[in-house]
C-alpha cells in the first residue's frame, strides 16, 4: 500500500488518500499522528502539505512516515522552494511567478511578494533543500536526494506532481541497519577516572556471555592506579585494551574518545564504579540484532551503595513497564523530558548501534545542533529516540553504584543539570519530539524474546498451543524444558505459575532453584519462589525466600504483590 497525505481533492489512484477534510478516503489531523500500524505502507507521498504545518509538527510527521513505512519504504515530499523564492526576490524579473497568474497582479513590491509567498495560503514554514534534508535526518530517515518533479526510480512516485509550485522534491528511505553477523562485535568501553571500584567493573565486563566483545579502558586518572589494575586484567584476558589519555580529558571527552577508538558494531558503556550482569551484553545485543526499529536498549538497573549492598528503587530506577517492551521513541522521550527523570538510565544501563550515531558533531552528547550543558546521557537518549524506538527489559542487567565520589554530588552540578533539562526540553519541543498528546507510554510487549534460541521459541509457542487445546500438562513439560535450557527468569516464572496452577509445586520450585543458582539478581524469581513455597505449604521457607527478595531489591513493588499472594495462601491461624 501507498499513502497520499494532504490529498485534498487530488486523489491518487492506487493510494490511500488522507486529509483533514472529509473528502478523503481517511479523514484525520496528522498532527496527532498517522492512524496506521508500524510498517503498514511501502511508500508515503505528500505535495504542498508540509509547509502548512509548524516545523515541530513537520518533524513529527516525518517520524510518523518512518514508523508506518516498512524497511526500505520510500517517503517523497514535494513543496515550494525557499531558495527559488529568495532568488526571485533578488531578481529583476521578480514579478514573474505563480502568484501573478493567480490573481495577485496587484502586488507592487518585492517585500510584499516574498511575504505573501511565505505567509499566504496557511503557510507555516518554508523549506529549502538543506532544511528539508535536515529535518528528515532528525526524524531518522535516510536521504535519497533531490528529484526532478515527476521523476522517481519508484514508478508509483513518477508523474505525481501537479502543482506548478512544487519546485522542491526530496525523497527519503526508511532504512534500518541489519547486523553483519549473528554475533556482531560489542565494544564495552570504560571511561575510568579512579580505581576504587574498577576491579569489579572490569571483572563483570570479562564475565559477559556474549562471544564477541572488546573491552577498552580510557585512563583519565591522575595517578598510576588505573593503569596497574587494567594491565593485570589485560595480562589475563586479551580482550582488555588499555588507553592512556595524553592529558586529563574530563569525563565527556573521555566518553567521546572511547566512542571513536572502539570498533564494535554495538556500543556498551560501563562506568568505572558500576557492574554488569553476566547476560547484559547478550540480552541487549540480541535485541538490537532482531529489532531493527529499536535504536536504544535499556533495562532495569539496581541501585547499590559503595559497599555493594542493594538500595531501594528511586524515581529514576523504578520500572516504567512490568513486562519486556518496545516503547515508541517519541513516547519514551516525552515521558523522560516532561518529568525531568532519566528513567532510561545512566550510560552503563544501555546499548546502541554505532551506525545510529553517525553524525556525532558537534559532539557525541548533542541534540538539535547543541551540545549538552550537563546530563549528556539524556541528550544522547533523546537523539536516539528521535530516530527510533526504545526496548526496555525488566530484568536487572546492571548495578548503578551511588557514592560520595560521583560527579552528581559535586558543587554546581544541580544548577547545570537543571539548565540542561530546560535546554533539552526546549529542543525536544522545537523538533517535535515532546508532545502533550503522548500522555502515556505507547508500547507493545515482547512476547517472543529476541535472545531465545529457535528451540526455546518453538517450545514456548508449542506450550501456548497446548494451553489453548486444554493440555496443561504438556504445556508444563514444554515450559520447564524452555526455562531450564535458557535460564530466562521470565520463562522460569511462567513455568512456576503454571506449576502452581497444576499443583506441581516440586517441579516449579526445582525450576526456580536452578535459575537462582546462576542468577541471584532476579527479584522476580525470588518472589516466585516465595509464592510457590507458600502454595506448597512451606511457610517458613516462603518467608526466607521473601527476605532474599528484599535483600536483592529492597522496597520493590514486586515484594508487595508477592506478600499479598502469600498472605492469601496462609491458612487462618497459621
Buried (B, 14 or more C-beta within 10 A) or exposed (E): EBBBBBBBEBBBEEBBBBBBEEEBEBEBEBBEBBEBEBBBBBBBBBBBBBBBBEBBBBBBBBBBBBBBBEBEBBBBBBBBBBBBBBEBBEEEEBBEBBBBEEEBEEBEEBEEBBEBBBEEEEBBBBBBBEBBBBBBBBBBBBBBEEBEBBEBEBEBBEEBBEBEBBBBBBBBBBBBEEBEEEBBBBBBBBBBBBBBBBBBBBEBBBBBBBEBBBBBBBBBBEEEBBBEBBEEBBEEEEBBBBBEBEEEBEBBBBBBBBBEEBEBBBBBBBBBBBBBBBBBBBBBBBBBBBBBBBBBBBBBBBBBEEEEEBBEBEEBBBBBBEEBBBBBBBBBBBBBBBEBBBBBBBBBBBBBBBEBBEEBEEBBBBBBEEBBBBBBBBBBBBBBBBBBBBBBBBBBBBBBBBEEEEEEEEEEBEEBBBEBBEBBBBBBBBBBBBBEEBEEBBBEEBEEBBBBEEEBBEBBBBBBEBBEEEBBEBBBBBBBBBBBBBBBBBBBBBBBBBBBEBEBBEBBBBBBBBBBEEBEBBBBBBBBBBBBBBBBEBBEBBBBBBEBBBEBBBEBEBBEEBBEBBEEBEEEEE
